[in-house]
Amino acid sequence: MEKRLISSYDEINDTFVGKLDGEHGYCADYGISEGVYLGINNSNLPTSIFVPNASEVFNTSKETLESADVKININCNGGCLCFDMCIENSRICSIKCKNDFGIPKLECLMDSNI
């Protein structure tokens, strides 16, 4: 499934936030890696991402994080969650973790260019 991503980067607070267009709030917020938080809705589907200290967490420049060209790919086979984030077609983050969050099997592309 492909969904439109609305993202913003706050350079002063070095915080990256992204959410799916049309989603309002979240039911739970899970740390999927050091400094990367994934919000899910009441159906356990990913709806948002929150990253404080984003330039440090992603090891990239603040200028890169200001780009409007953001893609987040989330794949879950039920047991393992894979999260990849690209800015301007360059991968800045790749995370694999155990799915302790109840997220069902899914393939989801969150794209700011849809």
Rosetta silent file (secondary structure, phi, psi, omega in degrees, C-alpha in Angstrom):
SEQUENCE: MEKRLISSYDEINDTFVGKLDGEHGYCADYGISEGVYLGINNSNLPTSIFVPNASEVFNTSKETLESADVKININCNGGCLCFDMCIENSRICSIKCKNDFGIPKLECLMDSNI
SCORE:     score description
SCORE:     0.000 S_00000001
   1 L     0.000  142.196  176.939    0.000    0.000    0.000 S_00000001
   2 E  -115.452  135.938 -179.266    1.177    3.526   -0.774 S_00000001
   3 E  -135.776  151.931  178.955    0.169    6.507    1.325 S_00000001
   4 E   -78.788  129.170  179.519    0.974   10.207    1.227 S_00000001
   5 E  -100.666  131.635  171.702    3.482   11.300    3.882 S_00000001
   6 E  -108.850  119.308 -176.212    3.426   14.776    5.357 S_00000001
   7 E  -127.494  156.407  174.728    6.779   15.506    6.971 S_00000001
   8 E  -149.591  152.290  177.164    8.486   18.429    8.630 S_00000001
   9 E  -126.642  126.462  177.692   11.850   19.130   10.157 S_00000001
  10 E   -99.490  103.439 -175.978   12.330   21.652   12.954 S_00000001
  11 L   -65.823  -36.122 -178.205   15.944   22.830   12.646 S_00000001
  12 L   -63.462  -45.204 -179.351   15.920   24.753   15.942 S_00000001
  13 L   -95.892    0.346  179.381   14.859   21.691   17.965 S_00000001
  14 L    51.300   51.434 -176.942   16.472   19.197   15.536 S_00000001
  15 E  -124.529  129.633  175.440   13.234   17.181   15.373 S_00000001
  16 E  -105.718  132.915  178.491   11.836   15.237   12.407 S_00000001
  17 E  -133.889  135.406  174.824    8.127   14.430   12.334 S_00000001
  18 E  -138.799  144.020  176.644    6.160   12.604    9.661 S_00000001
  19 E  -145.909  154.896  177.452    2.551   11.458    9.532 S_00000001
  20 E   -74.213  136.969  177.390    0.235    9.906    7.011 S_00000001
  21 L   -58.668  131.447  178.365   -2.148   12.317    5.321 S_00000001
  22 L    92.218  -11.218  178.380   -5.626   11.952    6.793 S_00000001
  23 L   -88.380  140.233 -178.651   -4.504   10.337   10.058 S_00000001
  24 L  -123.371  105.287  179.088   -5.365   12.151   13.271 S_00000001
  25 L    75.667 -169.034  179.260   -3.256   11.289   16.293 S_00000001
  26 L  -151.585  160.433 -178.002   -2.072    7.855   17.294 S_00000001
  27 L   -91.425  -38.431 -179.168   -2.984    5.127   19.723 S_00000001
  28 E  -147.482  155.995 -178.182    0.530    4.117   20.794 S_00000001
  29 E  -128.799  119.246 -175.604    4.103    5.285   20.228 S_00000001
  30 E  -117.227  136.898  172.308    6.902    2.688   20.099 S_00000001
  31 E   -79.670  111.547 -178.999   10.665    3.111   20.111 S_00000001
  32 E   -94.759  -12.163  176.499   11.838    0.921   17.227 S_00000001
  33 E  -164.438  171.870  179.360   15.462    1.979   17.578 S_00000001
  34 L   -58.667  107.952  175.368   17.521    4.435   19.591 S_00000001
  35 L    87.628    1.337  179.525   15.752    7.758   19.005 S_00000001
  36 E  -116.313  120.724 -176.167   13.222    6.587   16.359 S_00000001
  37 E  -118.267  130.553 -178.397    9.582    6.383   17.456 S_00000001
  38 E  -110.294  124.221  176.825    6.780    4.876   15.385 S_00000001
  39 E   -92.916  139.794  177.913    3.164    5.844   16.061 S_00000001
  40 E  -125.411  157.822  177.781    0.401    3.351   15.316 S_00000001
  41 L   -91.274 -174.532 -176.535   -3.383    3.658   15.187 S_00000001
  42 L   -72.831   -4.958  172.580   -5.937    1.517   17.036 S_00000001
  43 L   -97.648    8.744 -178.253   -5.696   -1.092   14.223 S_00000001
  44 L    64.841   28.368  176.823   -1.936   -1.402   14.937 S_00000001
  45 L  -101.197  139.480  179.733   -1.041    0.184   11.574 S_00000001
  46 E   -61.111  135.275  179.456    1.837    2.684   11.341 S_00000001
  47 E  -129.355  -20.626 -175.508    0.659    6.297   11.088 S_00000001
  48 E  -157.551  165.547  175.892    3.559    8.523   12.144 S_00000001
  49 E  -137.194  143.324  179.425    7.241    8.854   12.976 S_00000001
  50 E  -137.452  126.787 -178.413    8.930   11.099   15.531 S_00000001
  51 E  -135.662   98.309  172.130   12.706   11.551   15.795 S_00000001
  52 E   -74.029  153.623 -177.668   14.184   13.994   18.335 S_00000001
  53 L    54.452   43.646 -171.097   17.861   14.872   17.755 S_00000001
  54 H   -59.418  -40.943 -178.355   17.300   13.758   14.157 S_00000001
  55 H   -63.791  -34.069  177.209   20.606   14.944   12.673 S_00000001
  56 H   -75.194  -45.943 -178.695   22.473   12.922   15.302 S_00000001
  57 H   -60.891  -45.178 -178.196   20.184    9.859   15.112 S_00000001
  58 L   -88.368   -5.983 -178.987   20.352    9.746   11.293 S_00000001
  59 L    51.646   52.056 -179.880   23.973   10.949   11.170 S_00000001
  60 L  -144.101  167.698 -176.181   23.137   13.470    8.464 S_00000001
  61 L   -76.236  156.442  176.440   23.073   17.227    8.046 S_00000001
  62 H   -64.334  -33.677  178.684   20.210   19.463    9.063 S_00000001
  63 H   -62.258  -41.009  177.893   20.083   20.723    5.458 S_00000001
  64 H   -62.819  -42.047 -177.799   19.405   17.178    4.220 S_00000001
  65 H   -68.099  -17.644  178.834   16.594   16.742    6.751 S_00000001
  66 L   -79.399   -8.589 -178.837   14.897   19.909    5.453 S_00000001
  67 L   -62.406  146.009  177.545   14.223   18.251    2.069 S_00000001
  68 L   -88.650   -5.295 -177.479   10.605   17.725    1.047 S_00000001
  69 L   -95.990   88.442 -175.410   11.500   14.481   -0.809 S_00000001
  70 E  -124.275  135.543  174.401   11.017   11.826    1.906 S_00000001
  71 E  -131.826  134.880  175.852   10.101    8.158    1.588 S_00000001
  72 E  -125.382  124.165  179.178    9.587    5.699    4.434 S_00000001
  73 E  -111.581  124.588  178.539    9.182    2.010    3.667 S_00000001
  74 E  -122.110  122.318  175.846    7.823   -0.265    6.392 S_00000001
  75 E  -121.760  136.860  178.247    7.646   -4.015    5.909 S_00000001
  76 E  -139.028  127.439  177.777    6.445   -6.405    8.546 S_00000001
  77 L  -100.426   13.601 -178.281    6.191  -10.169    8.235 S_00000001
  78 L   101.029  -44.072 -178.923    4.511  -10.481   11.615 S_00000001
  79 L  -101.109  -28.028 -175.977    7.693  -11.323   13.544 S_00000001
  80 E  -128.375  137.529  177.403   10.155   -8.761   12.189 S_00000001
  81 E  -109.526  127.029  176.426    9.690   -5.067   11.395 S_00000001
  82 E  -115.088  127.962 -176.601   11.882   -3.461    8.724 S_00000001
  83 E  -126.781  122.532  176.374   11.989    0.340    8.496 S_00000001
  84 E  -127.252  136.146  178.274   13.875    2.233    5.779 S_00000001
  85 E  -126.886  131.602  179.016   13.911    5.990    5.323 S_00000001
  86 E  -124.660  142.194  172.032   15.232    7.821    2.278 S_00000001
  87 E  -123.789  124.970 -176.736   15.655   11.514    1.592 S_00000001
  88 L    51.903   44.465  177.593   16.168   12.515   -2.037 S_00000001
  89 L    63.603   16.306  173.834   16.554    8.795   -2.877 S_00000001
  90 E  -111.773  124.853 -179.505   19.468    8.347   -0.451 S_00000001
  91 E   -69.312  125.260  177.435   18.906    5.927    2.433 S_00000001
  92 E  -111.321  -10.435 -178.117   19.563    7.660    5.737 S_00000001
  93 E  -155.860  135.716  174.933   18.138    5.004    8.050 S_00000001
  94 E  -141.706  119.990 -175.838   17.605    1.251    7.992 S_00000001
  95 E  -128.926  135.235  169.530   16.232   -0.540   11.039 S_00000001
  96 E  -123.862  130.252  178.943   15.295   -4.175   11.651 S_00000001
  97 E  -148.235  162.675  176.099   13.697   -5.091   14.926 S_00000001
  98 E   -68.052  138.103  179.850   11.496   -7.691   16.521 S_00000001
  99 L   -85.340   86.902  175.364    7.818   -6.882   16.105 S_00000001
 100 L   -96.678   14.095 -169.502    6.694   -6.640   19.723 S_00000001
 101 L  -107.730   -2.866 -179.681    4.127   -4.008   18.740 S_00000001
 102 L    77.840   15.040  178.693    1.310   -6.090   17.259 S_00000001
 103 L   -72.268  128.535 -178.560    1.787   -4.666   13.767 S_00000001
 104 L   -74.515  171.857  174.838    0.230   -7.079   11.249 S_00000001
 105 L   -58.531  129.176  178.634    1.897   -8.342    8.072 S_00000001
 106 E  -164.876  159.978  168.471    2.161   -5.394    5.735 S_00000001
 107 E  -129.233  119.263 -175.188    4.168   -3.524    3.139 S_00000001
 108 E  -134.267  126.410  173.871    3.678    0.220    3.369 S_00000001
 109 E  -109.027  119.285  175.079    5.375    3.012    1.449 S_00000001
 110 E  -101.621  117.388 -170.819    4.920    6.477    2.934 S_00000001
 111 E  -129.723  127.038  179.444    5.897    8.954    0.201 S_00000001
 112 L   -74.424  -10.955 -176.548    5.878   12.752    0.340 S_00000001
 113 L  -100.820   11.564  179.189    5.602   12.870   -3.464 S_00000001
 114 L   -86.002    0.000    0.000    2.237   11.109   -3.843 S_00000001
